[in-house]
Amino acid sequence: MRAILLILIVVVLAVLIGIGTGFLDVSQTRPAQVPNVDATRGGVTASGGQTPAFDIETGSVAVGTTRANVVVPTVQVRPPDDQANAQANAAQ
């Protein structure tokens, strides 16, 4: 139950952030109408009514590639000349 509630909160926050940043544009195209309800001794009947309709436009994200020159450092590994140099460097 807590997991479902947490997921719903995250979805609502994502929609609010999308609308606030302009990534989502929601506009109502058809209003809602309440159905006619008649109550008689024989029971209750409902007729008509209409659900609202919305038009949702989303932003777009473009992904592409570009050529770039990247400077890569060079690494030089120099082995010690002899065993004496290695011991002298280790002593320091």
C-alpha positions, 0 to 999 in steps of 0.5 A: 500500500505504501509503495503504491502511494509513493509511486502515485506521489512521484507521478504527480510530482513529475507531471507538475514539474513537467507542466511548470517547466513548459515540457507539458502543455495541457489544454481542455478541448471538451468540458465535462457534463453531469448526467441527468439523474431521475429518481422514481418509485421504480428506481434511479435512471441516469442518462447523458453526461460527458467526460472531459477531453484534453489535448496534451502536447509534450516537448521534444528532446533532440539527441545528436552527435558532433565531432570534437578534438580531445587532448589525451595525456601521454603516460610514459613508464620508465623502468629503473636502469639497475637495481641500485637506482631502484633501492636508492629511490625506495630509501628516499 
